[in-house]
Amino acid sequence: MPRAADLAALGAAGALLAGCGGGSADAPPAAFFRTAGAPTRRILSASTTAAATPLPSPTALLDWAERQYPHFFPGSRPDVFEAPYVYRHYPASGNYVGVAGTEVYVLGPLSGGELLHVGSVADFAAMVQATVAASTDAEAARFLQQAQFSSTLDEIAALRSATYEAWLTRQATMPRGESGWAWLIRLGHDAPEEYNYDGGHGNQYVIWNQMMTGDDQMRRRIALALSEYFVVSVPLLNSAGWNAFVIAAWWDLLCDHAFGNFRALLEAVTLSPAMGSMLNTRGNEREDAVTGRVPDENYAREVMQLFTIGLHELNLDGTVKTDAEGRPIETYDADDVTQLARVFTGYDADVREPLLQRPIPPFGQTPNYHYAGRPMRLFPERHSTLRATFLGTTVPAGALAAQALKTALDALFTHPNVGPFFGRQMIQRLVTSHPSPGYVERVARAFNDNGRGVRGDLLAVWRAILLDDEARGSASLASQTFGKLREPMLRIIQWGRSFGLRSVHGSWKIGNTAHTPTDSLGQMPFYAPSVFNFFRPGHVPPSTAMAEQGLSSPEFQIVNEATTLSYINFLEGFLQGIWAPAPNKPGPGRNESDGVDMNVDYSAELALYIADPQALMRRLDLVLCAGRLTEVQHQRILALMTAQSPPGSLTGYPVDVLHRLIASIVLLVMITPEYLVQQ
């Protein structure tokens, strides 16, 4: 193997070796891609199909290396051209990576200071291509179903016309659609008589509107994922009234920070009146020696346990650290909770009246809804000024509340657990229930450093999750342990967006989808039963093959025989009860007085069914299942439907009957295993 001094095209030998930091290796030379999380067998597998995959340019290959292995190649570095090499140098790690002709080399601490040949460009072609752009409609649909709610034909075409990176950049810079707050105002729900909008169900309607509409779909999908991490649940709120505005403001907060920084999001969450009502920060008062009052510890506990560092110290790959006896090392103790709680005292809802008031509502009701959209207000006389020591950090006695809050949130944000703890759960929400340690580590490293020295960059986290080889590569599609059960509410949101669900009167009164035991989704946004969400991230379904392998699958915590049947019953009633109205008749399938105001139009699918039933099945397979429906399922569904309703015999049938026919086909697809499990 050539020494570094032999690589004259990459610079003077002395400079190269100096850049290697004396040769201290991050990993043994032969372990380059194995250590990074991609086993050698995948490299060999890729090389066997290289002939069918276009070779990436050196720049595309080096871009991929930066995304996949930011700990080896941190930052976004420029190409350097010195024949026959195209290479990049990373001063932060001391490593080089370069291409000479069709061969790929690395040099630096990771290779022990030697020039190391790690394969040909062809060996990496399939992996690079998978994370650059979609090669097929099915690949595009798979990506879209992870990154947003739906994958319509138009959305697939738009993605295929660009790279994944370009699509992500466009999503992150896309103007916000109408906010939940603005929607409520536009519909007049800020009037005093709307204090308890529609019997308190207005919070449901505003969220269904936000899920089902708007072009900024990825932002909204991310906000939903964040809502299951930072949990606010309507039944558990002890708010100051106007719950529809409380939930709308909370939703808007998550949308506003979806592509921002985790530290800013954490502070916004902490000061939100919705979270304050959920976890008792609102109205939390300082200690009182006379009465024996002590600060409420609820938020102090949960901000550590659930929102930042978790219960046990973690390695960067998310695995639990243990002590000499093999016991998990706890991240905090009861004293940490007690002392941190002092920081979160003195805050309450800001119910000060605006300069221009509406008439005051009846006695006993909150004067206005505006407090829901403002951070909680500090009342200094209620804030604890005692010294507080937690997690090795101290807030000195007498510190101003703002400084105490900054010190506490900075300590939590910079804790080494946050990257793997948060990253693993976001992988679970978007891509797969049981991510590999390598996958978690790559995402955690992106959280720790976005390549430009910034910690907590959420867009860098989403890029790392969605462009990882495990998310994009074909190997995971063949795996029996990769993927996730689609949450029930995601199924209905996908259906609505896929088939153009709209609200005829603009009220979006889909209503409660979780309250009946026999015909409901069993889940509804912002109605989690506890601060622990609808399901725990570490849930392993007992007495299953998953349990035998120790595979976490959170969504299965809300699945049993009863909920499975209830879901099918719900689909039958919901999908078949909503159809496009006949021409010139404004009423929907169910009218406003029924509490439902929904309308879909299956006319395109109906025309396809009549012309070519097989083509309809291919379209539904692509749009709903990302092309995973088996041929057996295709033929079973078609045989069942064509036997009952031959395509050539449908002339003259009423429109509602024809739409129910398509709804039945859609229902049958939406209860298949290939649909229910997203890969």
ZAMARGU-4260 file (C-alpha; in steps of 0.2 Angstrom, whole numbers, plus 5000, padded with zeros to 4 digits):
<rodrens>
0) 5000/5000/5000 | 5007/5017/4995 | 5012/5029/5009 | 5005/5046/5011 | 5022/5053/5004
5) 5018/5044/4987 | 5002/5054/4985 | 5010/5069/4977 | 4995/5075/4968 | 4986/5077/4985
10) 5000/5089/4991 | 5016/5089/4999 | 5020/5074/5010 | 5025/5084/5025 | 5009/5094/5025
15) 4998/5079/5023 | 5006/5070/5038 | 5005/5086/5048 | 4986/5087/5044 | 4984/5069/5050
20) 4987/5074/5068 | 5001/5063/5071 | 4992/5047/5064 | 4980/5045/5079 | 4966/5035/5070
25) 4947/5037/5073 | 4945/5019/5067 | 4956/5005/5061 | 4960/5008/5042 | 4951/4992/5037
30) 4935/4997/5046 | 4932/5013/5037 | 4914/5010/5031 | 4910/4996/5043 | 4913/5008/5058
35) 4902/5021/5049 | 4888/5009/5049 | 4887/5002/5032 | 4894/4984/5033 | 4906/4977/5020
40) 4893/4965/5012 | 4883/4980/5007 | 4898/4987/4997 | 4900/4971/4989 | 4882/4969/4985
45) 4882/4986/4977 | 4896/4982/4966 | 4887/4967/4959 | 4874/4979/4952 | 4885/4993/4947
50) 4883/4990/4929 | 4864/4994/4931 | 4868/5010/4940 | 4875/5026/4933 | 4892/5030/4940
55) 4891/5046/4951 | 4903/5060/4948 | 4917/5063/4960 | 4908/5078/4967 | 4892/5068/4970
60) 4902/5054/4978 | 4911/5066/4990 | 4894/5075/4994 | 4887/5058/4999 | 4902/5054/5010
65) 4900/5070/5019 | 4882/5067/5022 | 4884/5049/5027 | 4900/5050/5038 | 4900/5068/5045
70) 4912/5062/5059 | 4925/5058/5046 | 4922/5072/5034 | 4914/5086/5044 | 4907/5101/5035
75) 4905/5105/5017 | 4922/5107/5009 | 4926/5112/4991 | 4933/5100/4978 | 4952/5102/4975
80) 4958/5096/4957 | 4975/5090/4956 | 4977/5077/4942 | 4973/5063/4943 | 4964/5067/4959
85) 4948/5076/4964 | 4948/5077/4983 | 4943/5086/4999 | 4952/5090/5015 | 4943/5091/5032
90) 4954/5101/5044 | 4943/5097/5059 | 4946/5078/5057 | 4963/5079/5048 | 4955/5067/5034
95) 4956/5067/5016 | 4944/5058/5003 | 4947/5058/4985 | 4944/5050/4968 | 4957/5045/4956
100) 4950/5039/4939 | 4937/5026/4945 | 4946/5022/4962 | 4942/5030/4979 | 4955/5033/4993
105) 4955/5040/5010 | 4970/5047/5020 | 4972/5053/5038 | 4968/5048/5056 | 4954/5036/5050
110) 4967/5027/5039 | 4981/5027/5052 | 4990/5040/5041 | 4991/5028/5026 | 4984/5031/5009
115) 4969/5018/5010 | 4960/5012/4994 | 4942/5009/4999 | 4935/5003/4983 | 4930/5009/4966
120) 4917/5022/4962 | 4906/5008/4955 | 4906/5000/4972 | 4897/5015/4979 | 4886/5019/4964
125) 4870/5012/4970 | 4871/5019/4988 | 4875/5036/4981 | 4861/5036/4968 | 4849/5031/4982
130) 4852/5046/4992 | 4854/5058/4977 | 4838/5057/4967 | 4823/5045/4965 | 4826/5033/4950
135) 4808/5026/4950 | 4791/5032/4955 | 4791/5019/4969 | 4807/5027/4976 | 4800/5044/4975
140) 4783/5038/4983 | 4793/5030/4997 | 4803/5046/5001 | 4787/5057/5001 | 4778/5045/5013
145) 4792/5047/5025 | 4795/5066/5023 | 4777/5071/5021 | 4759/5064/5022 | 4756/5059/5004
150) 4763/5054/4987 | 4751/5059/4974 | 4756/5058/4955 | 4759/5076/4954 | 4770/5076/4970
155) 4780/5061/4963 | 4783/5070/4947 | 4789/5085/4956 | 4801/5076/4966 | 4808/5066/4952
160) 4812/5082/4942 | 4824/5087/4956 | 4837/5079/4968 | 4832/5075/4986 | 4843/5089/4992
165) 4834/5102/4981 | 4817/5095/4986 | 4822/5097/5005 | 4829/5114/5002 | 4813/5120/4993
170) 4802/5113/5008 | 4813/5122/5021 | 4811/5138/5012 | 4793/5137/5006 | 4782/5151/5013
175) 4771/5145/5028 | 4753/5141/5023 | 4739/5148/5032 | 4742/5146/5051 | 4730/5138/5063
180) 4728/5154/5072 | 4724/5164/5056 | 4711/5150/5051 | 4702/5153/5067 | 4702/5171/5065
185) 4696/5170/5047 | 4681/5159/5052 | 4676/5171/5065 | 4680/5160/5080 | 4688/5175/5090
190) 4671/5182/5094 | 4666/5182/5112 | 4652/5170/5110 | 4665/5158/5102 | 4674/5156/5119
195) 4669/5137/5119 | 4669/5135/5100 | 4658/5121/5095 | 4656/5113/5112 | 4675/5113/5114
200) 4678/5103/5098 | 4685/5117/5088 | 4703/5112/5093 | 4700/5096/5083 | 4693/5105/5067
205) 4708/5117/5067 | 4721/5103/5067 | 4712/5093/5054 | 4712/5108/5043 | 4730/5110/5046
210) 4734/5092/5042 | 4724/5091/5026 | 4728/5107/5018 | 4743/5118/5013 | 4757/5116/5001
215) 4770/5116/5016 | 4767/5098/5019 | 4784/5093/5025 | 4784/5107/5038 | 4767/5100/5044
220) 4773/5082/5044 | 4788/5087/5055 | 4776/5097/5066 | 4766/5082/5069 | 4781/5071/5073
225) 4787/5085/5086 | 4770/5085/5093 | 4772/5067/5098 | 4789/5071/5106 | 4784/5087/5115
230) 4766/5081/5120 | 4752/5093/5123 | 4735/5084/5124 | 4718/5092/5125 | 4710/5081/5138
235) 4725/5085/5150 | 4725/5104/5148 | 4721/5115/5162 | 4721/5130/5152 | 4714/5148/5154
240) 4700/5144/5141 | 4699/5146/5122 | 4706/5129/5120 | 4705/5130/5101 | 4717/5145/5101
245) 4728/5136/5113 | 4730/5121/5102 | 4731/5132/5086 | 4745/5142/5094 | 4754/5126/5100
250) 4753/5119/5082 | 4759/5135/5074 | 4774/5135/5086 | 4779/5118/5081 | 4777/5123/5063
255) 4787/5139/5065 | 4802/5129/5073 | 4801/5114/5062 | 4817/5119/5052 | 4825/5130/5065
260) 4836/5125/5080 | 4832/5113/5094 | 4838/5126/5107 | 4826/5139/5101 | 4812/5126/5100
265) 4815/5120/5118 | 4814/5138/5124 | 4798/5141/5115 | 4791/5125/5121 | 4795/5129/5139
270) 4787/5146/5138 | 4772/5140/5129 | 4755/5143/5138 | 4750/5126/5131 | 4764/5117/5138
275) 4763/5127/5154 | 4745/5121/5156 | 4750/5103/5152 | 4764/5101/5164 | 4760/5114/5177
280) 4773/5128/5173 | 4759/5140/5171 | 4756/5147/5189 | 4771/5138/5196 | 4776/5147/5212
285) 4792/5149/5222 | 4794/5140/5239 | 4786/5147/5254 | 4793/5142/5271 | 4777/5147/5280
290) 4765/5137/5271 | 4777/5123/5266 | 4774/5126/5247 | 4787/5120/5236 | 4789/5122/5217
295) 4779/5110/5206 | 4792/5097/5199 | 4782/5091/5184 | 4790/5101/5170 | 4807/5099/5178
300) 4806/5080/5177 | 4798/5079/5160 | 4809/5091/5151 | 4823/5079/5156 | 4815/5062/5155
305) 4805/5065/5139 | 4811/5081/5130 | 4830/5081/5131 | 4841/5068/5140 | 4830/5053/5145
310) 4833/5042/5160 | 4850/5034/5156 | 4866/5040/5149 | 4868/5035/5131 | 4882/5032/5119
315) 4882/5042/5103 | 4873/5027/5094 | 4859/5027/5106 | 4864/5012/5116 | 4864/5013/5135
320) 4880/5016/5145 | 4882/5004/5159 | 4893/5005/5175 | 4906/4992/5181 | 4892/4980/5186
325) 4883/4982/5170 | 4869/4993/5177 | 4862/5008/5166 | 4869/5024/5172 | 4855/5036/5177
330) 4856/5054/5170 | 4848/5063/5184 | 4841/5060/5202 | 4827/5067/5213 | 4838/5081/5219
335) 4841/5087/5201 | 4823/5087/5198 | 4819/5097/5214 | 4833/5110/5211 | 4829/5112/5192
340) 4810/5115/5197 | 4816/5132/5205 | 4820/5138/5187 | 4803/5136/5181 | 4794/5146/5194
345) 4785/5163/5192 | 4778/5160/5175 | 4759/5162/5170 | 4748/5165/5155 | 4749/5183/5149
350) 4731/5188/5149 | 4734/5206/5148 | 4721/5214/5137 | 4726/5221/5120 | 4724/5239/5116
355) 4709/5236/5105 | 4697/5224/5115 | 4682/5215/5109 | 4667/5215/5122 | 4671/5206/5138
360) 4663/5189/5138 | 4652/5183/5152 | 4659/5183/5170 | 4671/5169/5174 | 4678/5167/5157
365) 4695/5172/5151 | 4695/5190/5145 | 4703/5186/5128 | 4710/5172/5118 | 4726/5182/5114
370) 4736/5174/5129 | 4736/5158/5119 | 4747/5166/5106 | 4760/5174/5118 | 4774/5166/5128
375) 4770/5165/5147 | 4774/5180/5157 | 4786/5181/5171 | 4780/5187/5188 | 4796/5191/5197
380) 4789/5190/5214 | 4784/5172/5211 | 4800/5166/5205 | 4812/5157/5216 | 4829/5165/5219
385) 4837/5151/5228 | 4853/5143/5222 | 4849/5128/5210 | 4862/5114/5206 | 4857/5101/5193
390) 4866/5090/5180 | 4883/5098/5186 | 4877/5115/5182 | 4873/5129/5195 | 4861/5144/5194
395) 4868/5156/5208 | 4857/5162/5221 | 4848/5179/5216 | 4850/5176/5198 | 4838/5184/5187
400) 4824/5173/5180 | 4829/5175/5162 | 4847/5170/5166 | 4842/5156/5176 | 4831/5149/5162
405) 4845/5152/5149 | 4858/5142/5160 | 4846/5128/5163 | 4841/5126/5144 | 4859/5128/5139
410) 4864/5114/5151 | 4850/5103/5144 | 4853/5107/5126 | 4872/5103/5127 | 4870/5087/5136
415) 4878/5073/5125 | 4862/5063/5127 | 4851/5075/5117 | 4857/5070/5099 | 4854/5051/5101
420) 4839/5053/5112 | 4830/5065/5100 | 4837/5058/5084 | 4831/5040/5087 | 4813/5045/5091
425) 4812/5056/5075 | 4819/5041/5065 | 4805/5031/5073 | 4792/5044/5069 | 4797/5046/5050
430) 4806/5030/5044 | 4808/5015/5055 | 4803/5009/5072 | 4819/5000/5077 | 4834/5010/5069
435) 4851/5002/5069 | 4864/5010/5081 | 4874/5016/5066 | 4859/5025/5059 | 4856/5033/5076
440) 4874/5038/5077 | 4874/5047/5060 | 4859/5057/5064 | 4865/5061/5082 | 4881/5067/5074
445) 4871/5078/5062 | 4862/5085/5077 | 4879/5089/5086 | 4886/5097/5071 | 4877/5102/5055
450) 4894/5103/5046 | 4896/5121/5049 | 4899/5120/5068 | 4881/5122/5073 | 4872/5111/5086
455) 4854/5107/5085 | 4851/5112/5067 | 4834/5103/5064 | 4835/5104/5045 | 4852/5095/5046
460) 4843/5081/5057 | 4829/5079/5044 | 4842/5078/5030 | 4852/5065/5040 | 4836/5055/5043
465) 4829/5055/5026 | 4844/5054/5016 | 4853/5040/5026 | 4857/5024/5016 | 4846/5014/5027
470) 4831/5025/5023 | 4834/5026/5004 | 4844/5010/5000 | 4835/4995/4993 | 4843/4983/5006
475) 4830/4989/5020 | 4816/4986/5008 | 4820/4967/5009 | 4822/4967/5028 | 4809/4960/5039
480) 4814/4971/5053 | 4814/4988/5044 | 4800/5000/5043 | 4785/5006/5054 | 4767/5003/5057
485) 4758/5018/5050 | 4749/5027/5064 | 4730/5027/5062 | 4729/5046/5060 | 4742/5046/5047
490) 4732/5034/5037 | 4717/5045/5036 | 4728/5061/5033 | 4737/5052/5019 | 4720/5046/5012
495) 4713/5064/5013 | 4727/5072/5004 | 4729/5058/4991 | 4711/5060/4985 | 4708/5078/4987
500) 4698/5079/5003 | 4690/5096/5006 | 4678/5104/5017 | 4663/5111/5008 | 4659/5124/5020
505) 4677/5126/5026 | 4673/5120/5044 | 4683/5104/5043 | 4672/5095/5055 | 4679/5078/5054
510) 4676/5077/5072 | 4682/5064/5085 | 4690/5049/5078 | 4695/5041/5094 | 4680/5040/5105
515) 4670/5024/5100 | 4677/5007/5104 | 4669/4999/5088 | 4671/5011/5073 | 4685/5023/5076
520) 4703/5026/5072 | 4708/5024/5090 | 4719/5040/5088 | 4717/5058/5086 | 4730/5072/5084
525) 4733/5081/5101 | 4723/5068/5111 | 4737/5057/5118 | 4731/5049/5134 | 4747/5055/5143
530) 4763/5065/5142 | 4771/5049/5136 | 4761/5051/5119 | 4750/5037/5112 | 4764/5024/5113
535) 4781/5023/5121 | 4797/5024/5110 | 4804/5008/5118 | 4788/4998/5117 | 4791/4979/5112
540) 4775/4970/5108 | 4774/4955/5120 | 4773/4937/5114 | 4777/4941/5096 | 4791/4938/5085
545) 4797/4956/5087 | 4798/4952/5106 | 4809/4937/5102 | 4821/4948/5093 | 4820/4963/5105
550) 4813/4974/5092 | 4804/4990/5097 | 4788/4995/5088 | 4780/5009/5097 | 4764/5010/5086
555) 4759/4992/5090 | 4756/4998/5108 | 4739/5004/5102 | 4735/4989/5091 | 4725/4974/5097
560) 4710/4964/5090 | 4697/4976/5095 | 4707/4992/5088 | 4710/4982/5072 | 4692/4978/5069
565) 4687/4996/5074 | 4699/5003/5061 | 4691/4993/5047 | 4673/4998/5053 | 4679/5016/5054
570) 4685/5015/5036 | 4669/5007/5029 | 4659/5021/5037 | 4670/5035/5034 | 4676/5032/5016
575) 4659/5026/5010 | 4650/5040/5018 | 4660/5054/5009 | 4659/5056/4991 | 4658/5070/4978
580) 4641/5078/4977 | 4631/5077/4961 | 4633/5092/4949 | 4625/5108/4954 | 4621/5101/4972
585) 4631/5110/4985 | 4628/5097/4999 | 4642/5085/5003 | 4639/5066/5007 | 4635/5071/5024
590) 4629/5088/5027 | 4634/5102/5039 | 4620/5098/5051 | 4627/5080/5053 | 4643/5087/5060
595) 4653/5082/5045 | 4657/5093/5030 | 4668/5082/5019 | 4669/5079/5001 | 4681/5069/4990
600) 4681/5066/4971 | 4685/5049/4965 | 4681/5053/4947 | 4698/5050/4940 | 4700/5033/4949
605) 4682/5028/4943 | 4687/5032/4925 | 4703/5022/4927 | 4693/5007/4934 | 4681/5007/4919
610) 4695/5008/4907 | 4708/4997/4915 | 4706/4990/4932 | 4724/4984/4933 | 4730/5002/4930
615) 4719/5008/4944 | 4727/4995/4956 | 4744/5000/4950 | 4740/5019/4954 | 4733/5015/4971
620) 4748/5004/4975 | 4760/5018/4970 | 4750/5032/4979 | 4746/5023/4995 | 4759/5009/4997
625) 4774/5016/4987 | 4773/5001/4975 | 4774/4987/4989 | 4758/4979/4986 | 4761/4961/4981
630) 4754/4954/4964 | 4743/4942/4975 | 4735/4956/4984 | 4732/4965/4967 | 4723/4951/4960
635) 4713/4947/4975 | 4706/4964/4977 | 4703/4965/4958 | 4694/4948/4958 | 4683/4953/4972
640) 4678/4970/4965 | 4676/4965/4947 | 4665/4950/4951 | 4653/4961/4961 | 4654/4976/4949
645) 4661/4972/4932 | 4668/4988/4924 | 4658/4987/4909 | 4641/4986/4918 | 4642/5003/4927
650) 4634/5014/4915 | 4619/5024/4922 | 4623/5020/4940 | 4621/5035/4952 | 4637/5045/4956
655) 4636/5040/4975 | 4636/5022/4971 | 4650/5023/4959 | 4660/5033/4972 | 4656/5020/4985
660) 4663/5007/4974 | 4680/5016/4972 | 4680/5019/4991 | 4678/5000/4994 | 4693/4997/4983
665) 4703/5010/4992 | 4698/5002/5009 | 4704/4985/5004 | 4721/4992/4999 | 4721/5002/5016
670) 4719/4986/5026 | 4733/4976/5018 | 4749/4972/5027 | 4759/4981/5013 | 4750/4997/5017
675) 4749/4996/5035 | 4768/4993/5037 | 4777/5008/5029 | 4795/5003/5023
</rodrens>
